[in-house]
Every structure is written in C-alpha cells, then in structure tokens.
Amino acid sequence: MKRSWRLAQGTVLRLILVTILAGVIAWVLSMVLSIPYFIGVAMMVTRKNPSLMLPFVAWQYVASFLARSLAGPIGTIAGALIYYDQRVRKEAFDLQLMMQAIGSPPPPQAAAASSPGAVG
C-alpha cells in the first residue's frame, strides 16, 4: 500500500479524471444503445399496450451489458498505462529494462586476468 500511495502522489487528479472519463464513456454508450428502448416506451404509451415492451426491455439489458463490456476495458487500460508511466518516472523502471537487455557486466575475475601485469 505504501508503494501504491507513493506512485499515486502527484497524479491523483489524473486517476480521478480517468475514472470519470470511463464512466462518461459507459454512460454515453448506454444512452446510444438505449434508443430502441425509448422507442419502445413511446410505442407502449401511444398504443396503450404494455406487452409491446417485452423485447425492448430485453434489449435494454443487452445494451447495458454491451456498454459496460466496451467501456470497462477502456478504463482498465488507461489505469494500467498510468501505472506504468508512474513506475517509469518514479522508479526508473525503463533503466532496469535497458540494463537487462544489454546483459550483465563481465565478472571481476575475467577483467583481472586480462590485465597486462597478470602472470599466466
């Protein structure tokens, strides 16, 4: 938890905004996908037949599921990107990866054996 708090220092506003943005995206998708439901409500009111609502109510559940399934990963991906960005900035994680890609330095014994004063 201490590490999480340390990584989040200075970026709390960005994390909150990403969460709000993911919620707004989910809400907009839900509203767009709910248009057929609103049409069904209008048909039920004008025709005074509640049985017309059944397929529209079913679609509303499907639309809600689709909206959350599409918007949920967006927020998760954004959070992961912020995490890695903070880790690179605050812990120099990118330097660790570069050092691992280069390889480890030669052992001290090999460097001493190759010196000009060594007898061998």
Order of alpha helices (4+ residues) and beta strands (2+ residues): alpha-alpha-alpha-alpha-alpha-alpha
